[in-house]
Amino acid sequence: MMDIISHLTRTVSPAVLEEGSSPAKKNLLEQFYAIFATRLADASTYDRFAHETIARDDNAFYDRVWEEGGQRDQISRELASQHDVDVTDSRGLIAMAAPLAFHEIKSLAGATPVPQFLHDNLGSYQHHVPAWAAAVLPASALAATSAGVPLSDTVSTAPLQRTEEPQGSFMKALLPIIGLIILGALAWALLRGCQENPEPVATPAAAVAQQVAQGNESGAAIADIQPASLRIATGENRQLYACNLSVGDETLQTNVMNVLTSVFGDEANKCRADVDDSFATDMPAAAQLATILPIIKNIPNASMIIKGDTITVNAPDQAALDKLIADLQAAAPAMMVQAEGPLDLQGEIDDSLAAADVAMNNLGENPDPRDVARALSLQVINFKVDEAVIPDVNKAFLDRATKIITEVPDMELMIIGHTDSQASDAYNLKLSQERADSVKAYLVSKGIDASKLVTKGMGESEPVADNSTEQGRFRNRRIEFMVNDEVVGANDGMTINSDSLDPDLNPLDSNNDDLLPDGDDATSAN
């Protein structure tokens, strides 16, 4: 069973809380996650926004989950009272946490509908739900909890949901006093709300924005931390066919690369690493990698994505897929292992554009060119078969990117085209070059100096997934953006300048498998 509260505490809370925040605020968020998960387990609630694109910084999302203002006020007041946190801080923490927690829960659910996933894992968070929350949760959620562990009656100091209080004259004598206390608390809250200079509702958000504006030490927007991930695919002969690693620091990179090398030998050198503080510095599956990787290695033409607490796998046939899932579940019981769902082409495109839009929003002023390139690479440009015409759905995002690229001084980007392996090497190389050139031509037509853009077609030579499944081929057909004066070395993530050796250590070879443009490559700078 997935420990949902621990996962959200590890991934969402650091993005919401300021450095040095009190343990009380962390505990407040943990309890909110349980209430939030119980609410999302109600299908009618989830269906209201299941098909919306929820931005990670959409602080109004919480208002759409609980549409009744009275219920929202009760949640913030009760949590503030229980954990001795200012009620305005409580409101701000909840508003920031809700969209981030939604994305994490949706990611954990994978292909499983979110309400079903939460019902299946009810036991992992149910005991965190306080008794008073019965007043702010739908009847269906209460019916589900009544079948298992009862709602906790130990976490709230407010007597609003107490129905089994001792009867007698002593309690009757206390009732007027309790009523006066409640009225006094309401009057105090009303008075605070009417102050001439009230504290901002989302105090933590303001503090985070100030840290980002001043340049916090991590260099990344605090609310944009993504789980570390490892994506690998095996080839027909069980070799390491593709490998991509995204981690928050070199320590985690080294640990993962050491295990990859021990399992795949020198083939691990082809693993492309993105080391950036926008990714987490821990990987829950890291301790089990030495057991996990040999399992995937034994299945030809298989793929695996490890992200957060979830392992998503695919294989060319159902028997191999079933065995892969069973073996991985036995090797890593704390992880959620799932099969990759059918390709939802439009959903993938929409999600990629939403993610790219969020990344662009988080760039701020004077962004790092690498962050601009990473944001641009998130979008899926789904060219039609055998064509290099940019779809209309991507043009609005590219138009927005044009302004940023123009304003960042000395930014020079390489636009790299990739294909799947469905045609010949020569054809794919030509097509990938044409698609990269098409993207450059569009950006130039919108005002970008052509000298700031270089293009390169890689054909099918650098897959990021398998080419044996529809999902893998879709991911391999892509456009990537990189800062032109540096690339990430395949083995150690070190930066290689344009006047240095290529990652293949032979800039004069004739096999066109290097990343940087040189004499043997088909490149275009005009």
C-alpha positions as CSV (number, residue, x, y, z in Angstrom):
1,M,0.0,0.0,0.0
2,M,1.3,3.4,-1.0
3,D,2.1,5.7,2.0
4,I,0.5,8.8,0.4
5,I,1.0,11.1,3.4
6,S,4.7,10.4,3.6
7,H,5.1,11.0,-0.1
8,L,3.3,14.3,-0.1
9,T,5.3,15.4,3.0
10,R,8.5,14.6,1.2
11,T,7.6,16.2,-2.1
12,V,5.1,19.0,-1.5
13,S,5.8,20.3,2.0
14,P,9.4,21.5,1.2
15,A,7.9,23.5,-1.8
16,V,5.3,25.2,0.5
17,L,7.2,25.8,3.7
18,E,9.8,28.4,4.2
19,E,13.2,27.3,5.3
20,G,13.2,26.9,9.1
21,S,9.5,26.7,9.4
22,S,8.1,25.2,12.6
23,P,7.3,21.5,12.9
24,A,3.7,22.6,13.6
25,K,3.2,23.8,10.0
26,K,4.6,20.5,8.7
27,N,2.1,18.6,10.9
28,L,-0.7,20.9,9.8
29,L,0.0,20.1,6.1
30,E,0.2,16.3,6.9
31,Q,-3.3,16.5,8.3
32,F,-4.6,18.6,5.4
33,Y,-3.2,16.1,2.9
34,A,-5.4,13.4,4.5
35,I,-8.5,15.6,4.3
36,F,-7.6,16.6,0.8
37,A,-7.1,13.0,-0.3
38,T,-10.4,11.9,1.2
39,R,-12.2,14.7,-0.7
40,L,-10.6,13.7,-4.0
41,A,-11.6,10.1,-3.4
42,D,-15.2,11.3,-4.0
43,A,-15.7,10.8,-7.8
44,S,-18.2,13.6,-8.1
45,T,-15.7,16.1,-6.6
46,Y,-12.8,14.9,-8.7
47,D,-14.8,14.8,-11.9
48,R,-15.4,18.6,-11.7
49,F,-11.9,19.3,-12.6
50,A,-10.5,16.0,-13.9
51,H,-10.1,17.4,-17.4
52,E,-8.8,20.8,-16.4
53,T,-5.2,21.9,-16.7
54,I,-4.3,22.7,-13.1
55,A,-1.3,25.0,-12.7
56,R,1.0,24.1,-9.8
57,D,0.8,27.7,-8.6
58,D,-3.0,27.9,-8.9
59,N,-3.9,29.0,-5.4
60,A,-7.5,29.3,-6.3
61,F,-7.7,25.6,-7.0
62,Y,-8.5,25.0,-3.3
63,D,-11.5,27.2,-3.6
64,R,-12.8,24.9,-6.4
65,V,-12.3,21.8,-4.4
66,W,-14.3,23.2,-1.5
67,E,-16.8,25.5,-3.1
68,E,-18.5,26.5,0.1
69,G,-16.6,29.3,1.8
70,G,-17.8,28.2,5.2
71,Q,-16.2,24.8,4.8
72,R,-12.9,26.4,3.7
73,D,-13.0,28.6,6.7
74,Q,-13.6,25.7,9.1
75,I,-10.7,23.7,7.7
76,S,-8.3,26.6,8.1
77,R,-9.6,27.5,11.6
78,E,-9.6,23.9,12.9
79,L,-6.1,23.1,11.5
80,A,-4.7,26.4,12.9
81,S,-6.2,25.7,16.3
82,Q,-5.0,22.2,16.5
83,H,-1.4,23.0,15.5
84,D,-1.1,26.4,17.1
85,V,-0.6,28.2,13.8
86,D,-2.0,31.6,12.8
87,V,-5.2,31.2,10.9
88,T,-4.0,33.4,8.0
89,D,-0.9,31.3,7.7
90,S,-3.1,28.2,7.7
91,R,-5.1,29.5,4.8
92,G,-2.0,30.4,2.8
93,L,-0.3,27.0,3.4
94,I,-3.5,25.1,2.3
95,A,-4.0,27.2,-0.8
96,M,-0.4,26.6,-1.9
97,A,-0.3,22.9,-1.1
98,A,-3.6,22.0,-2.8
99,P,-2.5,22.2,-6.5
100,L,0.9,20.7,-5.7
101,A,-0.7,17.8,-3.8
102,F,-3.2,17.3,-6.6
103,H,-0.4,16.9,-9.2
104,E,1.5,14.4,-7.0
105,I,-1.5,12.3,-6.3
106,K,-2.4,12.3,-10.0
107,S,1.2,11.2,-10.8
108,L,1.1,8.4,-8.2
109,A,-2.3,7.2,-9.6
110,G,-0.8,6.9,-13.1
111,A,-3.3,5.1,-15.4
112,T,-5.6,4.4,-12.4
113,P,-8.5,6.8,-11.9
114,V,-7.6,9.1,-9.0
115,P,-10.7,8.3,-6.9
116,Q,-10.1,4.5,-7.3
117,F,-6.4,4.9,-6.5
118,L,-7.3,6.8,-3.3
119,H,-9.9,4.2,-2.3
120,D,-7.4,1.4,-2.9
121,N,-4.9,3.2,-0.6
122,L,-7.5,4.5,2.0
123,G,-5.7,2.8,4.9
124,S,-2.6,4.8,4.4
125,Y,-4.2,8.2,5.2
126,Q,-7.5,7.5,6.8
127,H,-6.2,7.5,10.3
128,H,-4.9,11.1,9.8
129,V,-8.4,12.5,9.1
130,P,-9.8,14.3,12.2
131,A,-13.4,13.8,13.4
132,W,-14.4,17.4,12.7
133,A,-13.6,16.9,9.0
134,A,-16.9,15.0,8.7
135,A,-18.6,18.3,8.3
136,V,-16.5,19.3,5.2
137,L,-16.4,15.9,3.5
138,P,-19.0,14.4,1.1
139,A,-21.2,11.6,2.4
140,S,-19.6,9.1,0.0
141,A,-16.2,9.7,1.6
142,L,-17.7,9.2,5.0
143,A,-19.3,6.0,3.9
144,A,-15.9,4.7,2.7
145,T,-14.2,5.6,5.9
146,S,-16.8,4.1,8.0
147,A,-16.0,0.7,6.5
148,G,-12.4,0.8,7.7
149,V,-10.5,2.7,10.4
150,P,-12.7,5.3,12.0
151,L,-12.0,9.0,11.7
152,S,-9.5,10.1,14.3
153,D,-11.1,11.9,17.3
154,T,-7.8,12.8,18.9
155,V,-6.4,15.5,16.7
156,S,-8.9,18.3,17.1
157,T,-9.4,20.5,20.2
158,A,-12.7,21.8,18.9
159,P,-15.9,20.0,20.2
160,L,-17.9,20.7,16.9
161,Q,-18.1,17.0,16.0
162,R,-18.2,15.4,19.4
163,T,-21.5,13.5,19.7
164,E,-20.6,11.2,22.6
165,E,-19.8,13.7,25.3
166,P,-20.6,12.5,28.9
167,Q,-24.1,13.6,30.0
168,G,-24.7,15.3,33.3
169,S,-25.0,18.5,35.2
170,F,-21.3,19.3,35.0
171,M,-21.3,19.2,31.2
172,K,-24.5,21.2,31.0
173,A,-22.9,23.8,33.2
174,L,-19.9,24.0,30.8
175,L,-22.0,24.5,27.7
176,P,-22.6,28.3,28.2
177,I,-18.9,28.8,28.8
178,I,-18.0,26.8,25.6
179,G,-20.4,28.9,23.7
180,L,-18.8,32.1,24.9
181,I,-15.4,30.9,24.0
182,I,-16.5,30.1,20.5
183,L,-18.2,33.5,20.1
184,G,-15.0,35.2,21.4
185,A,-12.9,33.3,18.9
186,L,-15.2,34.3,16.0
187,A,-15.1,37.9,17.1
188,W,-11.3,37.8,17.3
189,A,-11.1,36.3,13.8
190,L,-13.5,39.0,12.5
191,L,-11.5,41.7,14.1
192,R,-8.3,40.5,12.4
193,G,-10.1,40.4,9.1
194,C,-11.0,44.1,9.4
195,Q,-7.6,45.5,10.3
196,E,-6.4,48.3,8.2
197,N,-3.3,46.4,7.2
198,P,-4.2,42.7,7.4
199,E,-1.6,40.0,7.0
200,P,-1.7,38.6,3.5
201,V,-3.7,35.5,3.2
202,A,-0.9,33.6,1.5
203,T,2.0,34.8,3.7
204,P,4.2,31.8,2.8
205,A,3.7,32.5,-0.9
206,A,4.8,36.1,-0.5
207,A,7.9,34.9,1.4
208,V,8.7,32.4,-1.3
209,A,8.3,35.0,-4.0
210,Q,10.6,37.3,-2.2
211,Q,13.2,34.5,-1.8
212,V,13.0,33.8,-5.6
213,A,13.3,37.5,-6.4
214,Q,16.3,37.9,-4.3
215,G,17.9,34.7,-5.7
216,N,17.6,31.9,-3.2
217,E,20.6,29.6,-2.9
218,S,19.1,26.8,-4.9
219,G,18.6,29.1,-7.9
220,A,15.2,27.4,-8.6
221,A,11.7,28.3,-7.8
222,I,10.9,26.5,-4.6
223,A,7.5,25.4,-5.7
224,D,8.9,23.8,-8.9
225,I,10.8,20.9,-7.4
226,Q,10.2,17.8,-9.5
227,P,10.8,14.2,-8.3
228,A,14.1,12.7,-9.5
229,S,13.6,10.2,-12.3
230,L,15.4,7.5,-14.2
231,R,14.1,6.4,-17.6
232,I,15.7,3.4,-19.3
233,A,14.9,1.0,-22.2
234,T,16.5,-2.2,-23.2
235,G,17.2,-3.3,-26.8
236,E,16.6,-6.5,-28.7
237,N,19.7,-8.1,-27.2
238,R,18.9,-6.9,-23.7
239,Q,21.5,-4.1,-24.0
240,L,20.9,-0.6,-22.5
241,Y,19.1,1.0,-25.5
242,A,18.2,4.4,-23.9
243,C,18.9,6.0,-20.6
244,N,18.0,9.4,-19.1
245,L,18.5,10.6,-15.6
246,S,17.1,13.8,-13.9
247,V,18.4,14.5,-10.4
248,G,19.0,17.4,-8.1
249,D,22.6,17.0,-7.2
250,E,25.8,15.2,-8.2
251,T,25.7,12.9,-5.2
252,L,22.5,11.2,-6.4
253,Q,23.8,11.2,-9.9
254,T,26.9,9.4,-8.9
255,N,25.0,6.8,-6.8
256,V,22.6,6.0,-9.6
257,M,25.4,5.9,-12.3
258,N,27.5,3.5,-10.1
259,V,24.6,1.0,-10.0
260,L,23.9,1.4,-13.8
261,T,27.6,0.7,-14.5
262,S,27.6,-2.4,-12.3
263,V,24.6,-3.8,-14.1
264,F,25.1,-2.6,-17.7
265,G,28.9,-2.1,-17.8
266,D,30.2,0.4,-20.3
267,E,26.8,0.8,-21.9
268,A,25.9,3.0,-18.9
269,N,28.1,5.7,-20.5
270,K,25.3,6.5,-22.9
271,C,23.0,7.6,-20.0
272,R,22.3,11.3,-20.4
273,A,22.1,13.1,-17.0
274,D,20.3,16.4,-16.3
275,V,21.6,17.6,-12.9
276,D,19.7,20.6,-11.8
277,D,18.3,21.9,-8.5
278,S,14.8,21.9,-10.0
279,F,14.8,18.2,-9.3
280,A,14.7,16.4,-5.9
281,T,18.0,15.2,-4.4
282,D,16.5,11.9,-3.3
283,M,15.1,8.9,-5.1
284,P,13.0,6.5,-3.1
285,A,14.0,3.5,-5.2
286,A,17.7,4.3,-5.0
287,A,18.4,1.6,-2.4
288,Q,16.7,-1.1,-4.5
289,L,18.3,-0.1,-7.9
290,A,20.8,-3.0,-7.7
291,T,17.9,-5.4,-7.5
292,I,15.6,-3.5,-9.9
293,L,17.9,-3.0,-12.9
294,P,18.8,-6.6,-13.5
295,I,15.1,-7.4,-13.7
296,I,14.5,-4.9,-16.5
297,K,17.8,-6.0,-18.2
298,N,16.5,-9.5,-18.6
299,I,13.5,-8.4,-20.7
300,P,14.3,-7.4,-24.3
301,N,12.7,-4.3,-25.7
302,A,11.3,-3.2,-22.4
303,S,11.1,0.2,-20.8
304,M,11.0,1.5,-17.2
305,I,10.4,5.0,-15.7
306,I,11.2,5.5,-12.0
307,K,9.8,8.7,-10.7
308,G,9.0,9.5,-7.1
309,D,7.4,6.4,-5.5
310,T,6.2,5.0,-8.8
311,I,7.7,2.6,-11.3
312,T,6.0,2.5,-14.7
313,V,7.0,-0.2,-17.1
314,N,6.1,-1.5,-20.6
315,A,7.1,-4.5,-22.7
316,P,6.2,-5.7,-26.3
317,D,3.9,-8.5,-25.1
318,Q,1.5,-9.0,-22.2
319,A,3.3,-12.1,-20.8
320,A,6.6,-10.2,-20.5
321,L,4.8,-7.2,-19.0
322,D,3.0,-9.3,-16.4
323,K,6.3,-11.0,-15.3
324,L,8.1,-7.6,-15.2
325,I,5.5,-6.1,-12.9
326,A,5.4,-9.1,-10.6
327,D,9.2,-9.3,-10.3
328,L,9.5,-5.6,-9.6
329,Q,6.8,-5.6,-7.0
330,A,8.6,-8.4,-5.2
331,A,11.9,-6.6,-5.4
332,A,10.6,-3.2,-4.3
333,P,7.4,-3.7,-2.2
334,A,7.4,-0.1,-1.0
335,M,7.1,1.2,-4.6
336,M,4.0,1.3,-6.7
337,V,4.6,-0.7,-9.9
338,Q,2.2,-0.1,-12.8
339,A,2.0,-0.8,-16.5
340,E,2.2,2.1,-18.9
341,G,-1.2,3.0,-20.2
342,P,-2.3,3.2,-23.8
343,L,-1.0,6.2,-25.6
344,D,-3.3,9.2,-25.2
345,L,-1.9,11.4,-27.9
346,Q,-3.9,14.5,-27.3
347,G,-3.6,14.2,-23.6
348,E,0.2,13.9,-23.9
349,I,0.3,17.0,-26.1
350,D,-1.9,19.0,-23.8
351,D,0.0,18.0,-20.6
352,S,3.3,18.8,-22.2
353,L,2.2,22.3,-23.2
354,A,0.8,22.8,-19.7
355,A,4.0,21.7,-18.1
356,A,6.0,23.9,-20.5
357,D,3.8,26.9,-19.7
358,V,4.3,26.4,-15.9
359,A,8.1,26.1,-16.4
360,M,8.0,29.3,-18.5
361,N,6.0,31.1,-15.7
362,N,8.6,30.1,-13.2
363,L,11.6,31.6,-15.1
364,G,11.3,35.0,-13.6
365,E,13.5,37.9,-14.7
366,N,16.9,37.3,-16.2
367,P,16.4,33.6,-16.4
368,D,19.3,31.1,-16.8
369,P,19.4,30.1,-20.5
370,R,19.5,26.4,-19.5
371,D,16.2,26.9,-17.7
372,V,14.7,28.5,-20.9
373,A,16.0,25.6,-23.0
374,R,14.5,23.1,-20.5
375,A,11.1,24.8,-20.5
376,L,11.1,24.8,-24.4
377,S,12.0,21.1,-24.5
378,L,9.0,20.1,-22.3
379,Q,6.5,20.8,-25.1
380,V,5.6,18.0,-27.6
381,I,5.7,19.2,-31.2
382,N,3.8,16.4,-32.8
383,F,4.7,16.7,-36.5
384,K,2.5,14.8,-39.0
385,V,4.1,11.7,-40.5
386,D,6.8,12.6,-43.0
387,E,6.2,16.3,-42.5
388,A,8.1,19.2,-40.9
389,V,5.2,21.7,-40.5
390,I,4.8,23.0,-36.9
391,P,1.3,22.3,-35.6
392,D,-0.8,25.4,-34.8
393,V,-1.2,24.2,-31.1
394,N,2.5,24.9,-30.5
395,K,2.7,28.3,-32.1
396,A,1.2,30.3,-29.2
397,F,3.8,28.8,-26.9
398,L,6.7,29.5,-29.3
399,D,5.4,33.0,-29.8
400,R,5.7,33.5,-26.0
401,A,9.2,32.0,-26.0
402,T,10.3,34.3,-28.7
403,K,10.0,37.3,-26.4
404,I,12.0,35.6,-23.6
405,I,14.8,34.4,-26.0
406,T,15.1,37.9,-27.5
407,E,15.4,39.6,-24.1
408,V,18.0,37.3,-22.6
409,P,21.4,38.7,-23.6
410,D,23.9,36.4,-25.4
411,M,21.5,33.4,-25.4
412,E,22.3,31.0,-28.2
413,L,20.3,27.8,-28.6
414,M,20.7,24.6,-30.5
415,I,17.5,23.1,-31.8
416,I,17.9,19.3,-32.1
417,G,15.5,17.1,-34.0
418,H,14.9,13.4,-33.2
419,T,12.9,10.6,-34.8
420,D,11.9,7.1,-34.0
421,S,13.4,4.1,-35.9
422,Q,10.5,3.4,-38.3
423,A,12.4,4.4,-41.5
424,S,16.0,4.2,-42.7
425,D,18.8,5.9,-40.9
426,A,19.4,8.3,-43.8
427,Y,15.7,9.2,-44.1
428,N,15.3,9.8,-40.4
429,L,18.5,12.0,-40.3
430,K,17.1,14.2,-43.1
431,L,13.6,14.4,-41.6
432,S,14.9,15.3,-38.1
433,Q,17.1,18.1,-39.6
434,E,14.1,19.4,-41.6
435,R,12.0,19.6,-38.4
436,A,14.7,21.4,-36.4
437,D,15.1,23.8,-39.3
438,S,11.3,24.4,-39.4
439,V,11.3,25.3,-35.7
440,K,14.2,27.7,-36.3
441,A,12.5,29.3,-39.3
442,Y,9.3,29.9,-37.3
443,L,11.2,31.6,-34.4
444,V,13.2,33.7,-36.8
445,S,10.0,34.8,-38.5
446,K,8.8,36.0,-35.1
447,G,11.8,38.2,-34.6
448,I,14.6,36.1,-33.2
449,D,18.1,36.8,-34.6
450,A,19.0,33.8,-36.8
451,S,22.6,33.9,-35.5
452,K,21.3,33.0,-32.0
453,L,19.9,29.6,-33.3
454,V,21.7,26.5,-34.6
455,T,20.0,23.4,-35.7
456,K,21.0,19.7,-35.8
457,G,19.2,16.6,-36.9
458,M,20.0,13.4,-34.9
459,G,17.6,11.0,-36.6
460,E,17.1,7.9,-34.5
461,S,20.5,7.9,-33.0
462,E,19.6,9.2,-29.5
463,P,16.4,7.5,-28.3
464,V,15.0,8.3,-24.9
465,A,12.7,5.3,-24.9
466,D,12.2,2.0,-26.6
467,N,11.2,1.8,-30.3
468,S,9.2,-1.4,-29.9
469,T,6.1,0.2,-28.5
470,E,3.8,3.0,-29.6
471,Q,4.4,4.9,-26.4
472,G,8.2,4.6,-26.8
473,R,8.2,5.7,-30.4
474,F,6.1,8.7,-29.5
475,R,8.6,9.9,-26.9
476,N,11.5,9.4,-29.3
477,R,10.0,11.7,-31.9
478,R,10.9,15.1,-30.3
479,I,12.5,18.5,-30.6
480,E,15.0,19.4,-27.9
481,F,16.5,22.8,-27.1
482,M,20.0,23.1,-25.6
483,V,22.2,26.0,-24.8
484,N,24.6,26.1,-27.8
485,D,27.8,26.6,-25.9
486,E,27.4,23.6,-23.6
487,V,25.9,20.0,-23.6
488,V,25.7,17.4,-20.9
489,G,28.2,14.6,-21.2
490,A,26.6,11.2,-21.4
491,N,28.6,9.7,-18.5
492,D,29.3,12.2,-15.8
493,G,27.0,15.2,-16.6
494,M,30.0,17.5,-17.0
495,T,29.7,20.5,-19.2
496,I,31.5,20.3,-22.5
497,N,32.2,23.6,-24.4
498,S,31.8,23.9,-28.1
499,D,35.5,24.0,-28.7
500,S,36.1,20.8,-26.7
501,L,35.9,17.2,-27.7
502,D,32.5,15.7,-28.5
503,P,31.0,13.2,-26.1
504,D,32.1,10.4,-28.5
505,L,35.7,11.8,-28.2
506,N,36.1,12.0,-32.0
507,P,34.9,15.2,-33.6
508,L,36.2,14.1,-37.0
509,D,34.4,10.8,-37.2
510,S,32.0,10.0,-40.0
511,N,29.2,8.3,-38.1
512,N,27.4,11.5,-37.1
513,D,26.7,10.3,-33.6
514,D,28.1,13.3,-31.7
515,L,26.1,16.0,-30.1
516,L,28.0,19.1,-31.1
517,P,28.1,20.4,-34.7
518,D,31.4,19.8,-36.4
519,G,32.8,19.0,-39.8
520,D,31.0,15.6,-40.2
521,D,27.6,16.8,-39.1
522,A,24.7,18.2,-41.1
523,T,24.1,21.5,-39.4
524,S,22.5,24.8,-40.3
525,A,23.2,28.2,-38.8
526,N,21.4,30.3,-41.4
